[in-house]
Amino acid sequence: MSTKIPNWNDLRIFLEVARAGTLSGAAAKLRVDHSTISRRIAQLEAVLNAPVFERDHQGFHITVKGRELLEHVEAMESGALAIGESLSGTSRIPSGPVRIATMEGIASLYLSRQFVSFKERYPLIQIELVTSTQLVHVSQREADVFLSFFPSEGKGLEVEPVGAFPLHLYASESYLARHGVPGSVGELRDHQFVSYVDDLIQLNTVRWLEEAIKNPQVVFHSSSMIAQLFSAAEGGGIVMLPAFSNAERFGLRALLVDQIDVKRTIWMTVHRERCFMPRIKAVQQFIKDILARDFPLPPGIRNN
């Protein structure tokens, strides 16, 4: 008895629907109409004799059978990309787009300027720096490289610590002239702070101010680290920022550096099947190198 083999075009559409979660998202990516996608998915499910998605008003939700299929299709996609790079000669000269997803602060205040020198070294690689306050699913190809302040979890992922940065309290000279310079952690009770909007915090790793002072008097809240920085620069209050922000260039002064010890580790996540691609490897190594230079890991954290 012969076994039916799924059509590659059906599998390709299945892959994009799985990543987008909606017909409209997949249709926009593939530049085909909704009816074509629906028909292709129906054909695939007929061949497999099992549903790969559950449908509701919110979109398409992958089934257990669909997730099993997804692993195989992603492996096929990675293999096809590798063949394409090998035949085109780009395996010797890294080229093509690399999407890096990370939080707004480290993207805007640190990585954006670092990638200027990267472009000089690898002119054929196009960097796409995407900011997100949520977990980015590398396994679903939402990005090629994900930098976060926590280790990602998922099948087929390479996750490693690549740097560790300290955080400091900062204030402008105008604020300090009005409120005085705190000489100890205890004196922070009498000061005003700039921080995140508590009920909008999606990553507990950014609750760093609470590690420096209990129950701070926050007078300005923002979900944006950059907005907090500029508020503090105008004298709005004391703000806690990562050292990679280089806050001194905005006229801010670091406070109580020897009395407050708050640190975070930077984790890099890449899908295992993409690690071998020259352009991905080049970006990975560049990020490791600049973080080892600027914010090296402490001895207690293993770096692969």
Secondary structure, DSSP 8 states (H G I E B T S, - for coil): -------HHHHHHHHHHHHHSSHHHHHHHHT--HHHHHHHHHHHHHHHTS-SEEEETTEEEE-HHHHHHHHHHHHHHHHHHHHHHHHHTTTTS--EEEEEEE-HHHIIIIIHHHHHHHHHH-TTEEEEEEE-SS---GGGTS-SEEEESS----TTEEEEEEEEEEEEEEEEHHHHHHH----SSGGGGGSEEEE--GGG---GGG--HHHHSSS-EEEEE-S-HHHHHHHHHTTS-EEEEEGGG-GGGGTEEEE-TTT--EEEEEEEEEEGGGTTSHHHHHHHHHHHHHHHHHS---TTS---
